[in-house]
Every structure is written in structure tokens, then in C-alpha cells.
């Protein structure tokens, strides 16, 4: 739900209402910003949202926008008695105008009924005279024709009553009666003495006109009667009584406080070109300029010319179409402005002017821009980064196409440009990173469902801020490869190690240079072989239909699976239909059971290491996780894969198959990758392996194309080094002392993710040799598997061994940054202690949210941490850890006081918030974490007796 104030004005193409929180949140959080200059204010949604928090200066070159911003920012003093008098004047003027064109109005009213002959109304509209076509042979238009004859565009008419809209726009942008209403309202507004009240009344009128106009979403062109449906649409709009609608909207405005202005809340509003505005306002380090310039050549003065004409009410001269040398069909004003931001040849220069003026003054700058606009996003980024420290957020939006039913996907980018002198120490860098909304998904990430992928935009920002250009990043446990890939994209050297063979294969394949045309040929050939071998497994006849199985649900009875429901598709004219649902018949069940007797030639039924924490039961084997049909399918797929061992892109095909296992094996209905071995008793699900392979094939093609375009270095070059080994074993040759600028990693969170055990099914299905006793012994993890002696002490021993090896490789004053995720105080204490022993001084930490909540977070919010912490350490020649000399009770008192402050300052506080908002950080910085960890498992245990936990929230007793 939007937390910011909104007010109804125009149906506006440039409205920022949908991304208002993305714009306002970072501005409001920044306490150093006192004034916001809304440079291209439009309908003022940003300024209106911010006016309760900051001083707002509004600007727009369009006069109608200036009026709207004056109205919604400053309001007016307009009593209900004054308003009643105003409406009386409006009615008098409306009656006068009705008398002037009574015949045309009577004729128009005859069409405001059901079942109108659209051709008759079409003729009526086409024969309506105006200053564009002053002649009409329709006798019903005689009075209006006479009126038009007295109006010469560009000159004030010699008439004692208003008739601009009647003579310019009747039966074009509005109906005849509506034009009378608009002229009456505008004339009455002109008689109001107070400018603030005029602005509010004009804004009310513009807002109603925007909704009632005979257009799509703007005033570039009016709709014409071309069919029965367009006729009905137009008549629906033209039946709207604009005066009555204005009265209703005035009630809303009065309710919102716009009619009871407080003298001390005056905001400056300007009607200037952006450059002139920047020269006329005070810009300094406490000012932020928000710029939302035009994105396209279609200019606002064209799209909203009718509103400018309403506000100016000047009977304007009309524009000539340069191609036809005739009056423009849209009836535009002659004096329309064209922004440099809307001109391809000048847009980048306009941005340079904007950025330079703001940067020279030391002001903050925020820019909204779209990925399909005149200036390329990367060009804008390059320009901004020359003078600012730039943070970029991408927001995905759907846009309607100017009234058409089709929808286009558009990425909106928000550039937060900070004066460079503001971002230099660790805390300020972390504050920048904290503002990022984590993004995990990109085409590379869709290739494989490797667990615990880190948000690539956060990783990228960490590297940019903590590793110099041409510096070196090392990730001792690179996992899915996010650190290495982002380092490559940024042009940094990267070294990575991982004990997990799957991680190594994934990262190496991602960062190899490939002939993408050859890759596509071989992937397509492989998929065709899979279809040929496996499609028959999913084809069957039932109810005289040749069905193709898409997925099947089973109930479990011990080790036996019994089909209950299935979904299928039909093939018609070479294409698959949408899926349909059916109950498993006895014939279907019998056919399924027959697959049990098929021989398996490529996959052995090996035992898995039991671990109740990750739902691997005693006696579980590889075959336990596949239905009979899919076991045959995956066996055939592996056989086909083996036949490609000498092919150019075997490594890709191998990864493609491994990425499909999570969906080919049995799962719950959603195939949760967070619990890959857990199976429900009912609705155990299997899926068509061929369809999954085809989906993954597409993902790999797109992912490898993305990586080829984005990455600057690859594994066959000296700047990327990858090794499949435990970090503690990396050689001095590969990782020399004082060679690394940044160590960035995401280690296992003690017992939360035993990666090798999670991946053991993949190892055994794929026939990989890396799942050995040696690798299990060297893995950094706490495991609940009875067969493994991997407890907290072993974790600390291996973590210490890793630090002993890699910390000397970090340059003095270089940074060691790790993601970590735990409520457990002892875990945090042990890590902090080990870091300090290796000369790595704690510098700060921030929470980093996860894009998706885990199952555990949802089910146990009191005791589960959602998201990660980014913890920063620095290698220092002399490192002194904070000392706490008090007792455990004194430490507890400090922790409770910290919790009390957090709960008092925030309306809603979860267990996560206690950690995020200071308890963890303060315990680090004041040195009492270690003593608390000797008695308490988490901060929840420390404070449990002092506060109430109800409905997922902490409250004071």
C-alpha cells in the first residue's frame, strides 16, 4: 500500500504514481536533504507526496502543469459560502451560452439515448463548424456558425461572452454542451480575485476535462465516429456533465485540505525552462533536484495543448502542419514548445547541462528515465558517473499503448546521483548499498537453480565501492558464481574457489567464451534427440484423445506412488493446446506401473547420506526421488548426454541436464528449491522431462547470450581464475600474499545449507566424481547427518584454516566482506573472534533483504532471520577489538535498552527488525556480543522476559 499522499488530477502519461515510493523513500531517508526541486513536475505527484517531509520547489515549462502544482502544493482559502456563490455564477453563464446555441444543443441531446444510428451522429459531428472549418450546411448549426464567424484565431473576439471551447473544440475534444460548460466555468474562474483559488478551480476543471475528453489518454488527437462502438464510447463521454463532476471533485479537494490554506506552508512554483530554473533557484549540498524529463519526441505541449489553452484562454493562433501546409488535425496551438530532451540530436547534451549545473553547485540529483527512450541508459549512466557517485534502481512496469488494449513492458531506471565527496568512508558506502532493492533474477541466473544465489546488483555495488578499478576480487566459496560474474562485468580481475563440483562447472561454463551459433545448433540437436527418445513416454490414449502428459500428482503409500490426477495437452495443427486436468483412471495407473520394469542403463540406484534436517530419510536412494516414468526418461537423457561427450558444448549440455533435475525429480506442487528432498504424502508431483529440457534449453541460450554481452573477462584469459578446491588448500602461486583488494564471499551459515549433501542427488545422477570422503571432510559446514562429524567446533576449525590461508593474500587496508545469515549469537561471536585473530577489524554491517521469503521465515517469524547481513572487515596493521568489561547482566541490560529504543521508535517491530535496526550492530561495536553468546542463543532469548511478542510483532509490556 502506498504510504504517500496522493491527489486526483489528470490522466497523465508522465505520472510517477506507480513508482512514487521508489522515488520518495531514499529522499526522505536522507536527512541532509532539506529542499527538493521537482524540475519537470508535470501533475506534481512527487512534490505532493514529499511536501509533508521536505521543502518543495516545483517547476514545469508547461503552463497547465505550473497551475496544477501551484494548486496542489499551496491550496487556497475558499469557504463553502464563497464556493456556493461561484457555482451560481457558473450556472448563469452556462444558461447564457445555452441560449446562444440552443438549436445545436437540442439536436445533440437527441443522440443521448440508446441505440443511436452512428452514421447520423457521425454526420452531425462532421458538420459542426469551428475556427478550423467555419462553414456548415447543417441548419442545426446555424447559430454556432454565426458565432464562429466572429472568432479569428490569434485575436480577441469582439464578443461580450466567452466561447473559446465552443468555437475551437465542439464535437472534437468535447461535446457541444460540454464546451458550453467549460467556457462557463472558465469565465467564472476568471472573475475570482484570489490567484490561489483560481489555480485550485482550474485544476479541478482540468482534471474533469481529462476524464471526460473525447480522446484516449491525452489531447494529441480527438476520437472520431467511425463505427457503432466508437459512437457509443464518444456518447458515453459526452453525456458527462462537467459542471456537476467539478462539484464532486471540489468536495474531494476540500476534504484533502486544498481549500483551507495555511499561510506558513507556501511552496515556490516556477514556469521556466529547466536550465533557467536551475539558474534561478538556490542549489547546494542540502538540495536534491528530481528530474523526470521527456522521454520521447512526442512533446507534452502537443499532448496537453488543450489544457494550456484552457489556462491561458487566449483564442490562440493555430499550428500549420509542415507536411500538408494546412491547419493541424489535432488543433494545436501555434506556440507549442519542443524540449531538447525530446530531440535525438540534443537530448544527451540536455542531460549534460542538467548534470553539470547540479554537480557544479554540489546538489544531489535524482533522474527517472526509461529503457526505451531517446538516450540509451548506459550513455546516461556514463555521463552521470563522470560527476557523481551513481546508484541505479530498475523498476519493471507495464504501460498501455495510448488507449490500445496491448500492453508493453518497460523498465524504468532511477538514478540517485550523490555528490562524490559524500561517499568515502565505509558507513556511507554501506548506506548507499542498503538503499538497493535486491535483484536476484537475470538471464544468467535462470540457467541453473543453484541454491542461495546472491542479489547480483548488491554484489556489483559492493565490488564497485570496495575494489578499485583494475583491482582483484577473491571469492573463496563462489557458489553460483555471482561474485566472479559481476567482477567480470565490471572489468575487475577475479579469483574463485569452491569445493562443490557443480558450482565450479556452473561458473566455468558461464564465464567461458562460446560460439553462440554453434551452441544453439548443438542444444537444438540435443533437444531433438531427447524428444525422439522420451516423447513416447508421455503419450497415451484416453477417451479417444491422443494425450501428452504435462504433469502428474501422486499419493504416497510407503515407497509406492499411486497416480491421482494428471494434466495433459493435445497437439493440434502442430501446436500444443493449453493444459487440461483429468482424474487418473485405472488404465492410466496400470500404464504408469509398467514403467517400473524398464531397464536403467545410465543411472545407478545409489544410497544417499541420510539427514533429517534436509528431509533425506534413512535408506533413501537415487530412485526414491523419481517416479517410474521420469526415472526412465532421465536415464535415457543421461544416455544421450554421454553420446555428446566429445561435442563442442558438452559442458553446456551437462549443466543443462543437471539444471533440469530439480523439476524432473519428484517434488511438492511448487518444486521448492529450498526443500528439494521433502516430499508431501499427497500431491507429490512429477513433470514432463522433455518439456523441462526444452525450457532449460531456452534459458541456457538466453543466459549465455547475456553473459557474452555483459562480461569483459573469461576463464580462458588471465583475469579470471577458477579452481574446484577447498579455499584452505589454494596455493601461494594462485593466491599470492598482498595480491587481493577485496575478498567477497557468502559462506555456509553453519547448519542451514549443507551444500554437498543438498547436491548429492545431482552428483549421483550425473555420474560426477567430486562427492568424496575427502571433500565431505574439507567442507565448511555444520551437518546433522549422523554419518558426518561436522559440528560447530569443526566449522570453526575449518573457518580458521580458511582465514589463515586467505587473509595474508588480502592487501593491507583491503576489505573482507561476507554475507551471513543467522539468529545464533554464538555463531556471530565465533566469526567475529576469528576475524579479529587474523587482523581483520570489524567496520560495519547492514541488513540486505531477500527478494523472496523462505518457507521457514513465514512459518517461524519469531526465530528466523529473513535475508542476510553484509558485514565488512578491513585488514589493518594494528587491529584493536572493542572490549567489554562488564558482567553478563550488564550486557543483557544494554541489549534490552537497545531493544526498547527500537520498539519505541518504530510502529511495528519484528524479530528481524531487532537485528536489523541495531541490536546486532551495537553488540559488535560495544563488545558485549561474546559474553551474551555464552548464555543466550539469540537476542529473542535475551529480551523475551521484558517485552510481549504477539501477531509477529514485539511490543512493550
C-alpha angles and dihedrals in degrees: 000000000000111000094194128090115260132189130194114247130132132354088246131189094208097046116143095197093114094054099032095120092051088056101039102039097070092041094053094044090055103084093186091068111086102161130041120198108205094203101183096026101170107173091353100243092143095046092046091051092049101041093090090056109031142022104265127207112191128202137173131158091218113086096215089055091050089054092049093050092048088052101047096038099043106021120188145248105257118153123209089246091054090048092052090053090049093055090049090057090048091053092050092052092045091053090051093052092047089057091053094058102021096139094054091045092051090050092048091052091058088066094054091089136089123278099023119182098244093206091060091051090045090057091046091055095043092052094051108117123227139159086275093055107012098179128082132168092199108110089210088066097052095108093046091047089054091050092050091053089066094054122083114182111244093026133086107249120239092238131117095219134055119260109150097123093040091055099037108033111018111139088359112076093356141016121262095256090046091054089053089051093049093048091048092049093046092050092049091048090053090059092057108104100205114081094207091055091047090054093052093047092048090050091051090051094046091049093053092044090052091057096041100043121119091241142089108252102319143023101258090109136001123231120252131208105260104144143005091270095051089046092054092047093051094046091050089056095041093053088065111111103222095196093054092045089051090054090053094048091048087060089057092047092049090050090052091054100252092127096053104059120192109220095220095059102073119149123196115242125189136193099204143122108270093250093049090049093052088052093050102048129067111258122189143132091293092055128086121195113209110202123190100167126183111286100200145031090258099097128214091233087064096043095048103026091124090061092050088052091050093053096043094037090192105139090243130213110252131243121251119223104241092214100047097025087223132112110289116260091230090059093234126183118258092231099059115150125227117207120220087228087067095054118085093213095049107030097090090048090051090053090050090053091049094048095043095050092050096043094047089055092048092242127148117247133203121186129190115202139158130234093232096052133113096269118057113243093233091052090051091048092051091050094049094046091058090070107016144045098246131206117185129200123189119211119190114220139174117224128195113227104244098294098326120123094240120099127213126204113230131180114219115202124206114200114200105196114194124190104258094235090063095063112058113102128065097257093052091048090050091050089056091050091046090061091063119103102222116248118193102167125083130134092273092052092054092061096077134014094224107163127256100015109183122231103272095210091055092047090048092051092049091052093047093051102038103033119060123231109282089015128135128251123197125195111188092191105028098171110175089008100247094140094048094045094048091047089053092049089053094047096248125139111250135197121188139181131184132170091212114090091205091056091049094049092047095049095041092050092046092053100043121105109245136188093237094198090056090044091055092049093051095044090050091048091049092049091050090054090049091050092049093049100038110027092083089060090066100041123095141148122243130157088002092299127120097228130192114209113233099175140340134211122214138188115222122231104179106298093342124097119207118193113235107166135006140187122220143177134214127221114232124172091346095307133098118243125224114285123270130200127235139172114249108256124210089256091053091050092049092050090051092052091054091067089070089075096056115112119245114215105170108035125060122210094241124175120254125220105260116235120163092198091067094034098253104143127208111277092020113152137182092266090055089075101054132067115234094259096047092045088061090045097050090045090055092045091052089050091053090047091054089054088061096054093117096044124115095249102032090130089058094047090048092053091043091057093045090051089056095054094083090061098035093054122073116280144152117283093275097042092230110206089201091068104027096162099043114104125185122225091239132037095020102175135218125180138208104275094205092056090048093051089050092050091049091047090059091046092052094049091050094041096051091046090052092049092047090054098042106037122084100190133039138194094261088063130071096249096069120055121177127180132182098220141099111278092237089064101053112125128242089241092060095039111026123190116275092009104115128075097190135019108199121176148149107217124192110279095237105266100355100091119018093190100190092049091047089053098042093100089054091050093051097044092047094043094236119166100211097092096092137145088250094055091045089052094049096046117115101231147106108235131191091203106124091218093058125071093212109137134146093279091054090048091053091046093054093041089054090049091051092050091046089057103039105033092072088057091060114092117242107271089018119132133248108199124181137180111226134176124192143116089204112111095198091055091054092044093051092049093048091049093049092048092051091050089059096050095261109137121204110246105171147301141222133192117248115199123223118238089228130037117235123236089246093052092054095046099042109027094159095062106023127087115222113208130356141281122238105214121191126207128176128208107236132179089227117029124182119188119214111261126217114197099178131100127267089257090054090049090050090051091054091049092049091049090052091050091048091054091050093049092046094050098047131057094217125027124184126186086259090056092054089059095039098047101052119300095100095039094047093049088054096047097043093043101234098114093093096054092046090051091060091068109017130056096204142357087259088066091047095056102027095106095049103052141037121246112203134154090359094305137103120230136175115260 
